[in-house]
């Protein structure tokens, strides 16, 4: 992983991220942020917390720790947390090696992050590692479509977005989650299967 490159990219991107993702939230993802955060209780880790767009959606009983690669993103997240009057722990770090002990959290949340994390397989393994037995892994992302035609368009998009922004469109976290032995509790896909959201429970 070229860490300085992607740190620099997301630091620059932080200035326009909310505006750009806001369009997609309204037109593509709908209520998915609120849906994902509503599943998280207790001690919660959000991986790729970004500018903190999820923070307004967590239940009152969620004690949130957020991690992101970009200091620029985290600066905006701190401002959002302050505006909300919500106590949140925010840390800079990589999803490939989460700076937390095994079984540290009751829930791990990642929304629209695995598509841009260079090694999403390693990141998922780390999320499972820091999750307590009986804890929930909560994911939301754009994934490989159920439509063959749409997958062709996604393949073409990746020719540009992967080298330029590290953005993947053909990933499928679902089988990786099952491969870690987690029991999928909730799962749905929409928008030609491009949007996938799931909740999986780590065995006790």
C-alpha positions as CSV (number, residue, x, y, z in Angstrom):
1,X,0.0,0.0,0.0
2,X,1.3,3.4,-1.0
3,X,0.2,5.1,2.2
4,X,1.5,8.6,1.7
5,X,-0.2,8.7,-1.7
6,X,-3.6,7.8,-0.4
7,X,-3.3,9.9,2.7
8,X,-2.6,12.9,0.4
9,X,-5.4,12.0,-1.9
10,X,-8.0,11.8,0.8
11,X,-6.7,15.0,2.5
12,X,-7.3,16.8,-0.7
13,X,-10.6,15.1,-1.3
14,X,-11.9,16.1,2.2
15,X,-12.7,19.6,1.0
16,X,-15.3,18.4,-1.5
17,X,-16.3,15.0,-0.1
18,X,-19.5,15.9,1.7
19,X,-20.9,17.7,-1.3
20,X,-20.0,14.9,-3.7
21,X,-21.2,12.0,-1.6
22,X,-24.3,13.9,-0.6
23,X,-25.6,13.6,-4.2
24,X,-25.1,9.8,-4.1
25,X,-26.6,9.5,-0.6
26,X,-29.8,11.1,-1.9
27,X,-30.0,9.4,-5.3
28,X,-28.5,6.0,-4.7
29,X,-28.0,5.0,-1.0
30,X,-31.1,6.6,0.5
31,X,-31.5,5.9,4.2
32,X,-28.6,3.4,4.3
33,X,-26.4,5.5,6.7
34,X,-29.2,5.7,9.2
35,X,-30.0,2.0,8.7
36,X,-26.4,0.9,9.3
37,X,-25.8,3.1,12.3
38,X,-29.1,2.1,14.0
39,X,-27.8,-1.5,14.2
40,X,-24.7,-0.4,16.3
41,X,-24.8,-0.4,20.1
42,X,-22.3,-0.4,23.0
43,X,-18.7,0.2,22.1
44,X,-18.6,0.9,18.4
45,X,-15.7,1.2,16.0
46,X,-16.3,3.0,12.7
47,X,-13.6,2.2,10.1
48,X,-13.1,4.8,7.4
49,X,-15.1,7.4,9.5
50,X,-14.3,10.1,6.9
51,X,-15.8,13.5,7.7
52,X,-18.2,11.9,10.2
53,X,-21.3,11.9,8.1
54,X,-22.6,8.9,10.1
55,X,-22.2,10.5,13.5
56,X,-25.8,12.0,13.7
57,X,-27.3,8.6,13.1
58,X,-25.8,6.5,16.0
59,X,-28.1,5.6,18.9
60,X,-27.6,7.5,22.1
61,X,-26.1,4.3,23.8
62,X,-23.3,4.0,21.1
63,X,-19.8,4.9,22.3
64,X,-18.1,5.7,19.0
65,X,-14.5,5.4,18.1
66,X,-13.7,6.5,14.5
67,X,-10.6,5.7,12.5
68,X,-9.5,7.1,9.2
69,X,-6.3,7.3,7.1
70,X,-6.8,11.0,6.4
71,X,-6.1,13.8,8.8
72,X,-8.1,16.2,6.6
73,X,-11.1,13.9,6.9
74,X,-10.7,13.6,10.7
75,X,-10.4,17.3,11.2
76,X,-13.9,17.7,9.6
77,X,-15.2,14.8,11.6
78,X,-14.0,16.5,14.9
79,X,-15.9,19.6,13.9
80,X,-19.0,17.7,13.1
81,X,-18.8,15.8,16.5
82,X,-18.4,19.2,18.3
83,X,-21.4,20.7,16.4
84,X,-23.5,17.6,17.5
85,X,-22.3,17.8,21.1
86,X,-21.3,14.2,20.8
87,X,-18.2,12.7,22.5
88,X,-16.4,10.7,19.9
89,X,-12.8,9.3,19.9
90,X,-11.2,9.9,16.5
91,X,-7.9,8.3,15.5
92,X,-5.6,8.4,12.4
93,X,-4.6,4.9,11.2
94,X,-5.0,2.3,8.5
95,X,-7.7,-0.3,8.2
96,X,-5.1,-2.9,7.3
97,X,-3.7,-2.9,10.9
98,X,-6.3,-1.6,13.3
99,X,-4.6,-0.1,16.4
100,X,-6.9,-2.0,18.8
101,X,-6.7,-5.2,20.8
102,X,-8.6,-8.3,19.9
103,X,-12.3,-8.3,20.9
104,X,-12.4,-4.6,21.7
105,X,-15.8,-3.6,20.3
106,X,-19.4,-4.6,20.4
107,X,-19.9,-3.4,16.8
108,X,-17.8,-2.5,13.8
109,X,-19.2,-0.3,11.1
110,X,-17.9,0.5,7.7
111,X,-20.0,2.4,5.2
112,X,-18.7,3.1,1.7
113,X,-15.2,2.4,2.8
114,X,-14.3,-1.1,1.7
115,X,-14.6,0.1,-2.0
116,X,-11.6,2.3,-1.5
117,X,-9.4,0.5,1.1
118,X,-6.5,-1.0,-1.0
119,X,-6.6,-4.4,0.6
120,X,-10.2,-4.9,1.6
121,X,-9.6,-8.6,2.5
122,X,-7.0,-7.6,5.1
123,X,-9.3,-4.8,6.4
124,X,-12.2,-7.2,6.9
125,X,-10.0,-9.7,8.8
126,X,-9.0,-6.8,11.1
127,X,-12.6,-5.8,11.7
128,X,-13.5,-9.4,12.6
129,X,-10.4,-9.5,14.9
130,X,-11.4,-6.5,17.0
131,X,-15.0,-7.5,17.2
132,X,-16.2,-9.2,20.4
133,X,-17.8,-12.7,20.2
134,X,-21.5,-12.0,19.7
135,X,-20.7,-8.6,18.2
136,X,-22.0,-7.2,15.0
137,X,-20.2,-6.3,11.8
138,X,-22.2,-3.7,9.9
139,X,-21.4,-3.0,6.2
140,X,-22.7,-0.7,3.5
141,X,-21.1,-0.3,0.1
142,X,-21.5,-0.3,-3.6
143,X,-20.6,-3.8,-5.0
144,X,-20.6,-5.8,-8.1
145,X,-24.1,-5.5,-9.6
146,X,-26.4,-8.5,-10.1
147,X,-26.9,-7.2,-13.7
148,X,-24.3,-8.4,-16.2
149,X,-24.7,-5.2,-18.2
150,X,-24.2,-3.1,-15.2
151,X,-21.1,-5.1,-14.2
152,X,-19.7,-4.4,-17.6
153,X,-20.1,-0.7,-17.0
154,X,-18.5,-1.1,-13.5
155,X,-15.6,-2.9,-15.1
156,X,-15.1,0.0,-17.5
157,X,-15.3,2.5,-14.6
158,X,-12.6,0.7,-12.7
159,X,-10.2,1.2,-15.6
160,X,-10.3,4.9,-14.5
161,X,-11.2,4.9,-10.9
162,X,-8.8,2.3,-9.5
163,X,-5.6,3.9,-10.7
164,X,-6.9,7.5,-10.1
165,X,-8.7,7.2,-6.8
166,X,-8.3,3.6,-5.6
167,X,-12.1,3.2,-6.1
168,X,-13.4,-0.3,-6.8
169,X,-16.8,-1.2,-8.1
170,X,-16.6,-5.0,-8.5
171,X,-15.9,-6.1,-4.9
172,X,-18.2,-8.4,-2.9
173,X,-17.6,-8.3,0.8
174,X,-20.5,-10.8,1.5
175,X,-18.6,-14.0,0.8
176,X,-15.6,-12.8,2.7
177,X,-17.8,-12.2,5.7
178,X,-19.2,-15.7,5.5
179,X,-15.7,-17.0,5.1
180,X,-14.8,-15.7,8.5
181,X,-17.6,-17.7,10.0
182,X,-19.9,-14.8,10.8
183,X,-23.7,-15.5,10.7
184,X,-25.4,-13.0,8.4
185,X,-28.3,-11.6,10.3
186,X,-29.6,-9.0,7.9
187,X,-28.8,-8.5,4.2
188,X,-30.3,-6.7,1.3
189,X,-29.3,-5.3,-2.1
190,X,-31.0,-2.8,-4.4
191,X,-30.3,-0.5,-7.3
192,X,-29.6,-3.5,-9.6
193,X,-27.8,-5.1,-6.7
194,X,-25.1,-2.3,-6.7
195,X,-25.9,-1.3,-3.1
196,X,-25.4,-3.9,-0.5
197,X,-25.9,-3.6,3.2
198,X,-25.5,-6.4,5.8
199,X,-25.3,-7.1,9.5
200,X,-23.3,-10.2,10.5
201,X,-22.7,-11.6,14.0
202,X,-19.4,-13.0,15.2
203,X,-19.8,-16.5,16.8
204,X,-19.6,-16.7,20.6
